[in-house]
Amino acid sequence: MFLKMEGNGRRRTIGMNLLSRMQTRAMMLAKIVTAVIGIAVSYAGTYGWGINGVGSAAVIFSEFLFVWLMLVSLRLGGTGAVS
């Protein structure tokens, strides 16, 4: 079921897993860096491809944050998913 979730749902599930284990500091760097990357990708997408670039940038940002949070969760001893 976890792999069938859309990107935003998977990211939120992992985020809630880390929050429930009181691992907010582990998420802080990922949130800040991916926010900056998300802004840069959005501007690049807008400049290069217009509205299609904005949509593509949102998908890239979401998947990048998902992968980062998954790696943080795995590094902290979690499974990367909530069952």
DAQUIVEN-V492389 format. One record per pair of residues at least 4 apart in sequence whose C-alpha atoms are under 6 Angstrom apart, sorted by the first residue. I is the first residue (numbers start at 1). J is the second residue. Records with the same first field share a line. If there is no record, write none. Layout:
I = J, J
//
This chain:
5 = 9, 10
11 = 66
12 = 16
14 = 81
16 = 20
18 = 23
19 = 23, 24
30 = 34
31 = 35
34 = 38
38 = 42, 61
41 = 45, 57
42 = 54, 57
44 = 48
45 = 49, 53, 54, 57
46 = 50, 53, 54
49 = 53
53 = 57
57 = 61
70 = 80
73 = 78, 80
74 = 78, 79, 80
//
